Amino acid sequence: MRRRRMLERSQRARETRDRMGGGDFNPAGMIRIAGFGAAIVVAVAVYIGFHRGGETIYDGRWGVMERLIRPIIFGANALELLALVFAGLIAWRVWKKMQS
């Protein structure tokens, strides 16, 4: 009798949690999304590298990107700072998701 009550309580709690908002924390899904994002970044970099064969990246319309690689503060450029900001936001989001 005791085991049955415990199972019923856990079942009710699971149903309530599902109704209230969302699924469980799924780290495998986040890893897949991160891998997909990295693949997109690599594909874009390879495309730009092959598309601009012998010329430098700063000659054409990609010249605007030169501003992103100039050192801003303590030798870090804007791309590195943006990567740190995005990594911090993702880590904060994961931490908040694990807390709830």
C-alpha positions as CSV (number, residue, x, y, z in Angstrom):
1,M,0.0,0.0,0.0
2,R,2.8,2.4,0.8
3,R,4.6,1.9,-2.5
4,R,1.4,2.5,-4.4
5,R,0.8,5.8,-2.7
6,M,4.3,6.9,-3.4
7,L,4.0,6.0,-7.1
8,E,0.7,7.9,-7.4
9,R,2.3,10.9,-5.7
10,S,5.3,10.9,-8.0
11,Q,3.0,10.4,-11.0
12,R,0.8,13.4,-10.0
13,A,3.9,15.5,-9.4
14,R,5.3,14.6,-12.9
15,E,1.9,15.5,-14.5
16,T,1.8,18.8,-12.6
17,R,5.4,19.7,-13.6
18,D,4.6,18.9,-17.3
19,R,1.5,21.0,-17.2
20,M,3.3,24.0,-15.5
21,G,5.8,24.6,-18.1
22,G,8.1,22.7,-20.1
23,G,10.2,19.6,-20.3
24,D,13.2,18.5,-18.5
25,F,16.6,19.9,-18.8
26,N,18.2,18.2,-21.8
27,P,22.0,18.6,-22.1
28,A,22.2,16.3,-25.2
29,G,20.0,18.7,-27.1
30,M,22.1,21.7,-26.1
31,I,25.3,19.8,-27.2
32,R,23.7,19.1,-30.6
33,I,22.7,22.7,-31.1
34,A,26.2,23.9,-30.2
35,G,27.7,21.4,-32.6
36,F,25.3,22.6,-35.3
37,G,26.3,26.2,-34.6
38,A,30.0,25.4,-34.8
39,A,29.5,23.6,-38.1
40,I,27.7,26.7,-39.5
41,V,30.6,28.9,-38.4
42,V,33.2,26.6,-40.0
43,A,31.2,26.4,-43.2
44,V,31.0,30.2,-43.5
45,A,34.7,30.5,-42.8
46,V,35.6,27.9,-45.4
47,Y,33.3,29.5,-47.9
48,I,34.8,33.0,-47.4
49,G,38.3,31.5,-47.6
50,F,37.7,29.7,-50.9
51,H,35.5,32.4,-52.4
52,R,38.2,35.0,-51.9
53,G,41.0,32.8,-53.3
54,G,44.1,35.0,-53.8
55,E,42.9,38.4,-52.6
56,T,42.7,39.6,-49.0
57,I,39.4,39.7,-47.2
58,Y,39.7,43.4,-46.7
59,D,39.5,44.3,-50.5
60,G,35.8,43.6,-51.1
61,R,32.6,43.9,-49.2
62,W,34.1,42.0,-46.3
63,G,36.4,45.0,-45.6
64,V,34.0,46.1,-42.8
65,M,35.1,43.0,-40.8
66,E,38.6,44.5,-40.4
67,R,37.2,46.6,-37.6
68,L,36.2,43.4,-35.7
69,I,39.8,42.1,-35.5
70,R,41.6,45.3,-34.4
71,P,42.6,45.1,-30.7
72,I,40.3,47.1,-28.5
73,I,41.2,46.5,-24.9
74,F,44.2,44.6,-23.5
75,G,44.9,43.1,-26.9
76,A,41.5,41.5,-27.2
77,N,39.5,42.2,-30.4
78,A,35.8,42.6,-30.8
79,L,35.3,39.0,-32.1
80,E,36.9,37.6,-28.9
81,L,34.8,39.9,-26.7
82,L,31.6,38.9,-28.5
83,A,32.5,35.2,-28.2
84,L,33.0,35.7,-24.4
85,V,29.7,37.6,-24.1
86,F,27.8,34.8,-26.0
87,A,29.5,32.1,-24.0
88,G,28.6,33.9,-20.7
89,L,25.0,34.3,-21.8
90,I,24.7,30.6,-22.7
91,A,26.4,29.5,-19.4
92,W,24.0,31.8,-17.5
93,R,21.0,30.4,-19.3
94,V,22.1,26.8,-18.6
95,W,22.7,27.7,-14.9
96,K,19.2,29.3,-14.6
97,K,17.6,26.3,-16.3
98,M,19.4,23.9,-13.9
99,Q,18.2,26.0,-10.9
100,S,14.5,25.8,-11.7
